[in-house]
Amino acid sequence: MLISYEIIEVDEEYPSEYTSFLSVAREKISIFRSELPGLLLSVVIVDRFGRKPAMTIMFILAWVFLLPLVFSQSAILTTGLLFGARMFSMGTFTVACIYAPELYPTSVRSTGAGVASAMGRLVGIVSSCSGCFDKQLPSEEAIILFEVVIAVTVTCILLFPFETSGRELSDSIAVSSKQAPSC
């Protein structure tokens, strides 16, 4: 059995449980490869269109790529759709990591980053049990749940009070509240 970045070969001597593992690993590796194009896409469009439009566009495209997965698709189409959805989701989260700290002054920015990091670790721990939920929630319902969460998130992005592209970062809360336009 040989697993590398590009090649997954299966020896005849291994039982079928190993070959099924390798076929799943092949799909996962090809889906994870989508993160780099998502990062590059976010770099290209974040300063061209602004933070809010970039997040909105990429999340809507992720939503579009997930929508056909509500119904059963072929393995190759499913992999392609997941590739696109993950690419655009990764791009959105990259822009969110740029946009969110720009909303807050320096005095609270590091505290917010620490809390976000801690919550991310907590979610990572909890999500390691996601295999336990596979039997309880069919994949179609999970995709619908993701679609609803993306729709709510896009709505929230559109309701953010201001665009931070081209703005200077503030150092104190008083300066930050003066810079924010009144709604």
Backbone as numpy.savetxt, mean C-alpha at the origin, in Angstrom:
# Nx Ny Nz CAx CAy CAz Cx Cy Cz
15.84 -28.59 -4.94 14.99 -27.42 -4.94 15.89 -26.19 -4.94
15.68 -25.27 -5.87 16.48 -24.06 -5.98 15.53 -22.87 -6.02
15.70 -21.96 -5.08 14.90 -20.74 -5.07 15.86 -19.57 -5.20
15.65 -18.75 -6.21 16.44 -17.53 -6.35 15.50 -16.40 -6.71
16.04 -15.24 -7.02 15.20 -14.10 -7.36 14.42 -14.33 -8.65
14.98 -15.03 -9.57 14.36 -15.18 -10.87 13.86 -16.60 -11.16
14.48 -17.60 -10.59 14.20 -18.97 -10.99 13.69 -19.78 -9.81
12.62 -20.51 -10.02 12.14 -21.47 -9.04 12.00 -22.79 -9.76
12.84 -23.73 -9.39 12.80 -25.05 -10.00 12.36 -26.06 -8.95
11.70 -27.10 -9.39 11.22 -28.13 -8.49 11.87 -29.44 -8.85
12.49 -30.07 -7.88 13.06 -31.40 -8.09 11.95 -32.44 -8.02
12.13 -33.51 -8.73 11.16 -34.60 -8.73 11.14 -35.35 -7.40
12.22 -35.29 -6.64 12.32 -36.08 -5.42 11.50 -35.51 -4.26
11.06 -34.24 -4.36 10.31 -33.65 -3.26 8.82 -33.98 -3.39
8.17 -34.18 -2.28 6.72 -34.48 -2.32 5.92 -33.28 -2.81
4.64 -33.53 -3.06 3.78 -32.50 -3.63 3.59 -31.31 -2.70
3.72 -31.50 -1.39 3.56 -30.36 -0.48 4.63 -29.29 -0.74
5.83 -29.73 -1.15 6.89 -28.77 -1.48 6.60 -28.09 -2.80
6.09 -28.82 -3.77 5.80 -28.20 -5.06 4.66 -27.21 -4.94
3.65 -27.47 -4.10 2.58 -26.49 -3.93 3.11 -25.26 -3.20
4.03 -25.46 -2.24 4.64 -24.33 -1.57 5.41 -23.47 -2.56
6.14 -24.11 -3.46 6.93 -23.36 -4.43 6.06 -22.62 -5.44
4.92 -23.19 -5.80 4.04 -22.47 -6.72 3.46 -21.23 -6.05
3.13 -21.35 -4.76 2.66 -20.17 -4.02 3.79 -19.16 -3.88
5.00 -19.63 -3.59 6.16 -18.74 -3.47 6.42 -18.00 -4.77
6.25 -18.67 -5.90 6.45 -18.02 -7.21 5.46 -16.87 -7.39
4.20 -17.09 -7.03 3.21 -16.02 -7.13 3.56 -14.87 -6.21
3.94 -15.17 -4.97 4.26 -14.13 -4.00 5.46 -13.30 -4.44
6.48 -13.94 -4.98 7.67 -13.23 -5.43 7.31 -12.29 -6.57
6.48 -12.74 -7.50 6.12 -11.88 -8.62 5.25 -10.72 -8.16
4.42 -10.93 -7.16 3.59 -9.84 -6.64 4.45 -8.84 -5.87
5.42 -9.32 -5.07 6.28 -8.43 -4.31 7.19 -7.60 -5.20
7.45 -8.07 -6.40 8.26 -7.30 -7.35 7.56 -6.00 -7.75
6.30 -5.87 -7.49 5.54 -4.69 -7.87 5.85 -3.49 -6.99
6.50 -3.69 -5.85 6.77 -2.57 -4.97 7.74 -1.57 -5.58
8.75 -2.04 -6.26 9.73 -1.13 -6.86 9.10 -0.22 -7.91
8.31 -0.76 -8.86 7.65 0.17 -9.80 6.71 1.16 -9.09
6.08 0.73 -7.99 5.23 1.64 -7.23 6.02 2.77 -6.61
7.19 2.45 -6.08 8.07 3.48 -5.52 8.53 4.45 -6.61
8.94 3.90 -7.75 9.41 4.76 -8.84 8.29 5.63 -9.39
7.10 5.07 -9.51 5.95 5.84 -9.98 5.65 7.00 -9.03
5.69 6.73 -7.74 5.41 7.80 -6.78 6.45 8.91 -6.86
7.72 8.54 -7.09 8.78 9.55 -7.23 8.50 10.44 -8.44
8.03 9.84 -9.51 7.80 10.60 -10.74 6.61 11.54 -10.60
5.53 11.11 -9.99 4.31 11.93 -10.01 4.09 12.79 -8.78
4.80 12.55 -7.68 4.50 13.28 -6.44 4.75 14.78 -6.59
5.84 15.18 -7.20 6.11 16.60 -7.35 5.46 17.19 -8.60
5.13 16.34 -9.54 4.49 16.83 -10.76 3.02 17.19 -10.52
2.29 16.35 -9.76 0.87 16.56 -9.55 0.53 17.07 -8.15
1.43 16.90 -7.20 1.14 17.26 -5.82 0.84 16.01 -5.01
0.87 16.16 -3.69 0.72 15.01 -2.80 -0.71 14.45 -2.82
-1.69 15.32 -2.61 -3.08 14.84 -2.56 -3.53 14.21 -3.88
-3.31 14.87 -5.03 -3.72 14.24 -6.30 -2.98 12.92 -6.57
-1.69 12.87 -6.22 -0.92 11.64 -6.45 -1.49 10.49 -5.63
-1.79 10.74 -4.35 -2.37 9.68 -3.51 -3.74 9.27 -4.03
-4.54 10.24 -4.41 -5.89 9.95 -4.90 -5.85 9.11 -6.17
-5.04 9.54 -7.13 -4.95 8.83 -8.42 -4.47 7.39 -8.21
-3.41 7.23 -7.42 -2.85 5.88 -7.25 -3.78 4.98 -6.45
-4.49 5.52 -5.45 -5.43 4.68 -4.70 -6.63 4.29 -5.56
-7.10 5.21 -6.40 -8.21 4.86 -7.30 -7.77 3.77 -8.28
-6.55 3.87 -8.79 -6.05 2.82 -9.69 -5.90 1.48 -8.96
-5.47 1.51 -7.70 -5.41 0.27 -6.91 -6.81 -0.31 -6.76
-7.80 0.55 -6.54 -9.20 0.11 -6.40 -9.67 -0.55 -7.70
-9.31 0.07 -8.84 -9.71 -0.47 -10.14 -9.08 -1.85 -10.36
-7.81 -2.01 -9.98 -7.14 -3.31 -10.16 -7.72 -4.38 -9.24
-8.22 -4.00 -8.07 -8.80 -4.99 -7.16 -10.23 -5.38 -7.53
-10.95 -4.50 -8.17 -12.37 -4.74 -8.45 -12.65 -6.05 -9.18
-11.91 -6.42 -10.24 -12.21 -7.70 -10.91 -11.98 -8.92 -10.02
-11.20 -8.76 -8.95 -10.91 -9.90 -8.08 -12.08 -10.27 -7.17
-13.14 -9.47 -7.20 -14.35 -9.83 -6.46 -14.92 -11.12 -7.03
-14.70 -11.32 -8.32 -15.14 -12.55 -8.99 -13.92 -13.41 -9.27
-14.13 -14.68 -9.38 -13.04 -15.62 -9.62 -12.38 -15.34 -10.97
-11.05 -15.28 -10.98 -10.28 -15.01 -12.19 -9.24 -16.11 -12.38
-8.66 -16.18 -13.55 -7.59 -17.15 -13.78 -6.38 -16.76 -12.95
-5.49 -17.71 -12.75 -4.32 -17.48 -11.90 -3.43 -16.37 -12.46
-3.23 -16.36 -13.76 -2.36 -15.36 -14.37 -2.98 -13.97 -14.29
-4.29 -13.87 -14.50 -4.97 -12.59 -14.40 -4.99 -12.10 -12.95
-5.22 -13.01 -12.02 -5.20 -12.66 -10.60 -3.84 -12.12 -10.21
-2.78 -12.77 -10.65 -1.43 -12.31 -10.34 -1.18 -10.93 -10.94
-1.60 -10.71 -12.17 -1.43 -9.41 -12.81 -2.21 -8.31 -12.11
-3.45 -8.61 -11.73 -4.27 -7.62 -11.03 -3.69 -7.30 -9.65
-3.22 -8.32 -8.94 -2.59 -8.09 -7.64 -1.30 -7.30 -7.78
-0.56 -7.56 -8.86 0.66 -6.80 -9.14 0.32 -5.32 -9.26
-0.68 -5.00 -10.08 -1.07 -3.60 -10.27 -1.60 -2.97 -9.01
-2.45 -3.69 -8.29 -3.02 -3.15 -7.05 -1.93 -2.88 -6.02
-0.99 -3.80 -5.89 0.09 -3.62 -4.92 1.02 -2.50 -5.36
1.27 -2.37 -6.64 2.14 -1.31 -7.14 1.56 0.06 -6.80
0.27 0.25 -7.10 -0.36 1.54 -6.82 -0.55 1.78 -5.32
-0.81 0.73 -4.56 -0.92 0.89 -3.10 0.42 1.30 -2.52
1.49 0.67 -2.97 2.83 1.01 -2.48 3.16 2.46 -2.82
2.82 2.88 -4.03 3.04 4.27 -4.41 2.26 5.23 -3.53
1.02 4.88 -3.22 0.20 5.72 -2.35 0.80 5.83 -0.96
1.23 4.72 -0.40 1.81 4.76 0.94 3.13 5.51 0.96
3.88 5.46 -0.13 5.12 6.23 -0.21 4.82 7.73 -0.17
3.83 8.15 -0.93 3.44 9.57 -0.92 2.86 9.95 0.44
2.12 9.06 1.06 1.57 9.34 2.40 2.69 9.55 3.42
3.77 8.80 3.27 4.91 8.97 4.18 5.60 10.31 3.96
5.44 10.90 2.79 5.97 12.24 2.52 4.98 13.29 3.03
3.70 13.09 2.73 2.67 14.10 3.01 2.37 14.24 4.50
2.20 13.15 5.20 1.78 13.21 6.60 2.73 14.01 7.49
4.04 13.80 7.43 4.90 14.62 8.29 4.89 16.10 7.92
4.60 16.41 6.66 4.56 17.81 6.23 3.36 18.55 6.81
2.37 17.83 7.27 1.18 18.47 7.83 1.42 19.03 9.23
2.41 18.52 9.92 2.60 18.84 11.33 3.92 19.57 11.56
3.95 20.44 12.58 5.20 21.14 12.90 6.24 20.18 13.50
7.47 20.63 13.49 8.59 19.81 13.96 8.38 19.32 15.39
7.75 20.13 16.24 7.59 19.76 17.65 6.75 18.51 17.85
5.85 18.20 16.93 5.04 16.99 17.08 5.32 15.94 16.00
6.12 16.30 15.01 6.40 15.41 13.88 7.07 14.12 14.33
8.09 14.21 15.20 8.82 13.01 15.62 7.95 12.13 16.52
7.11 12.73 17.34 6.20 11.94 18.18 5.22 11.18 17.30
4.68 11.85 16.30 3.76 11.20 15.37 4.42 10.07 14.60
5.67 10.29 14.18 6.38 9.24 13.46 6.62 8.04 14.36
6.94 8.28 15.62 7.15 7.18 16.57 5.88 6.39 16.82
4.77 7.09 16.99 3.48 6.42 17.22 3.09 5.62 15.97
3.29 6.21 14.79 2.96 5.50 13.54 3.82 4.25 13.39
5.09 4.35 13.74 5.99 3.19 13.66 5.53 2.10 14.62
5.16 2.48 15.84 4.70 1.50 16.82 3.41 0.83 16.36
2.50 1.61 15.80 1.24 1.03 15.31 1.50 0.10 14.13
2.45 0.47 13.27 2.81 -0.39 12.15 3.36 -1.73 12.62
4.17 -1.69 13.65 4.71 -2.93 14.20 3.60 -3.78 14.83
2.68 -3.12 15.51 1.56 -3.84 16.13 0.71 -4.51 15.06
0.42 -3.78 14.00 -0.37 -4.35 12.90 0.39 -5.51 12.26
1.70 -5.37 12.14 2.51 -6.46 11.58 2.43 -7.72 12.43
2.41 -7.55 13.74 2.29 -8.70 14.64 0.92 -9.34 14.50
-0.11 -8.50 14.50 -1.48 -9.01 14.41 -1.73 -9.66 13.05
-1.19 -9.05 11.99 -1.46 -9.59 10.65 -0.74 -10.90 10.39
0.21 -11.25 11.24 0.86 -12.56 11.06 -0.13 -13.69 11.30
-1.23 -13.37 11.92 -2.29 -14.37 12.14 -3.30 -14.37 11.00
-3.01 -13.64 9.92 -4.00 -13.53 8.84 -4.31 -14.88 8.21
-3.40 -15.83 8.29 -3.68 -17.18 7.80 -4.81 -17.83 8.57
-5.01 -17.41 9.82 -6.09 -17.95 10.64 -7.44 -17.49 10.11
-7.48 -16.31 9.45 -8.74 -15.76 9.00 -9.15 -16.23 7.62
-8.24 -16.87 6.89 -8.54 -17.30 5.53 -9.76 -18.20 5.47
-9.93 -19.05 6.46 -11.05 -19.99 6.44 -12.35 -19.31 6.85
-12.26 -18.20 7.57 -13.46 -17.54 8.06 -14.03 -16.51 7.09
-13.17 -15.87 6.31 -13.61 -14.82 5.41 -13.23 -15.18 3.98
-14.21 -15.48 3.15 -13.90 -15.82 1.75 -13.17 -14.66 1.06
-12.37 -14.98 0.07 -11.54 -13.95 -0.57 -12.38 -12.86 -1.23
-13.55 -13.20 -1.76 -14.40 -12.18 -2.38 -14.83 -11.14 -1.36
-15.18 -11.59 -0.16 -15.60 -10.64 0.88 -14.41 -9.82 1.37
-13.23 -10.42 1.42 -12.03 -9.68 1.82 -11.72 -8.59 0.79
-11.87 -8.90 -0.50 -11.62 -7.91 -1.55 -12.63 -6.77 -1.44
-13.88 -7.09 -1.19 -14.91 -6.05 -1.01 -14.56 -5.17 0.18
-14.08 -5.77 1.26 -13.66 -4.99 2.43 -12.51 -4.04 2.06
-11.53 -4.53 1.30 -10.43 -3.67 0.85 -10.97 -2.54 -0.03
-11.91 -2.84 -0.90 -12.48 -1.83 -1.79 -13.16 -0.72 -0.98
-13.91 -1.12 0.05 -14.61 -0.13 0.89 -13.59 0.73 1.64
-12.56 0.10 2.19 -11.53 0.85 2.91 -10.82 1.83 1.98
-10.52 1.43 0.76 -9.88 2.33 -0.19 -10.81 3.49 -0.52
-12.10 3.22 -0.72 -13.05 4.30 -1.04 -13.14 5.31 0.11
-13.18 4.83 1.33 -13.22 5.73 2.50 -11.92 6.52 2.59
-10.80 5.86 2.34 -9.50 6.54 2.41 -9.38 7.63 1.36
-9.83 7.36 0.14 -9.78 8.38 -0.92 -10.65 9.57 -0.51
-11.80 9.32 0.06 -12.67 10.40 0.53 -11.95 11.23 1.59
-11.27 10.57 2.51 -10.52 11.30 3.55 -9.38 12.12 2.94
-8.69 11.56 1.96 -7.60 12.29 1.30 -8.14 13.57 0.65
-9.29 13.45 0.00 -9.88 14.62 -0.65 -10.32 15.68 0.36
-10.59 15.27 1.60 -11.02 16.21 2.63 -9.86 16.83 3.41
-8.63 16.38 3.14 -7.48 17.00 3.82 -7.50 18.49 3.52
-7.14 19.33 4.50 -7.34 20.77 4.34 -6.45 21.46 3.32
-5.22 20.98 3.11 -4.35 21.71 2.20 -3.29 20.80 1.60
-2.74 21.30 0.50 -1.66 20.63 -0.21 -0.34 21.12 0.37
0.59 20.22 0.61 1.87 20.60 1.21 2.98 20.75 0.19
2.73 20.45 -1.05 3.76 20.54 -2.08 4.22 21.99 -2.23
5.52 22.21 -2.10 6.07 23.54 -2.24 6.03 24.39 -0.98
5.44 23.90 0.08 5.38 24.65 1.35 6.62 24.39 2.18
7.00 25.37 2.98 8.08 25.17 3.93 7.53 24.46 5.14
8.37 23.63 5.76 7.97 22.95 6.98 8.00 23.93 8.15
6.99 23.87 9.00 6.95 24.78 10.15 7.68 24.15 11.34
8.18 25.03 12.20 8.92 24.56 13.37 8.10 24.56 14.65
7.00 25.30 14.67 6.21 25.36 15.90 4.72 25.29 15.57
3.94 25.01 16.57 2.49 24.88 16.38 1.89 26.23 16.02
2.37 27.33 16.60 1.83 28.65 16.32 2.03 29.02 14.85
3.21 28.75 14.30 3.48 29.04 12.89 2.62 28.16 12.01
2.46 26.90 12.40 1.69 25.95 11.61 0.23 26.37 11.52
-0.35 26.84 12.63 -1.76 27.22 12.60 -1.99 28.49 11.80
-0.97 29.37 11.72 -1.10 30.57 10.91 -1.01 30.26 9.42
-0.24 29.20 9.05 -0.07 28.87 7.65 -1.27 28.13 7.08
-1.97 27.40 7.92 -3.10 26.60 7.43 -4.24 27.50 7.01
-4.75 27.36 5.80 -5.88 28.19 5.38 -7.14 27.79 6.13
-7.99 28.77 6.39 -9.23 28.47 7.09 -10.23 27.86 6.12
-10.98 26.88 6.58 -11.94 26.19 5.73 -13.32 26.71 5.92
